[in-house]
Amino acid sequence: MAAVTVFVDDAVLGHLPPVCVKEGVPTADTLSFTQDVSHRTGSGLGVAWLLVLVGPIGWLGLFVISALRGGEMLSVTLPMCEDAYLRSEKAQRTRRRAGAVFVGAVIAAFLALLLKTTDGRLLALGLAVVACGALVKMIVASIQSHRLSVPLDLDASRRWVTLNSVHPNFAAAVQHNERSSVGSAP
């Protein structure tokens, strides 16, 4: 995979070559998505971490502060073919389903242990195996989903965005467009 840097305006408005960012094939389809890009711009909680020293009330305060704090979001429109989109949706759906099965199996195993019988323990053991399988499936689907995503990095000037994990054909098309637009400038 490759990375390419483009003007933020081009990414936001979808003024990119009609080449799928993940497959590298020509496409007229686009996908708009929003991503938090504040991870490099001082997204830490700073001195609020001192609330950890206060105890449970401080922990609650830290949780509330981190939950209410808004990140810097960037919405972009990227060319993406239907196949790449469907694979991404399938991976996300599989991850959600496996997560639900994992949580359900863990809760059911815990309840089965409360029975304090041999049958309850055997049931809990079986449910623990199901939970482990669901956890593995969830991890694999998360990795697949991550591979199908396009992580964004916004530079300090807020004028350029780097599109990571894109197909080399898309990166080449972007670079070709940049060269041709520079050559045609007066």
Beta strands, then each sheet from edge to edge (+ up, - down):
strand 1: 2-7
strand 2: 30-36
strand 3: 73-79
strand 4: 152-154
strand 5: 160-166
sheet 1: 1+ 5- 4+
sheet 2: 2+ 3-
end
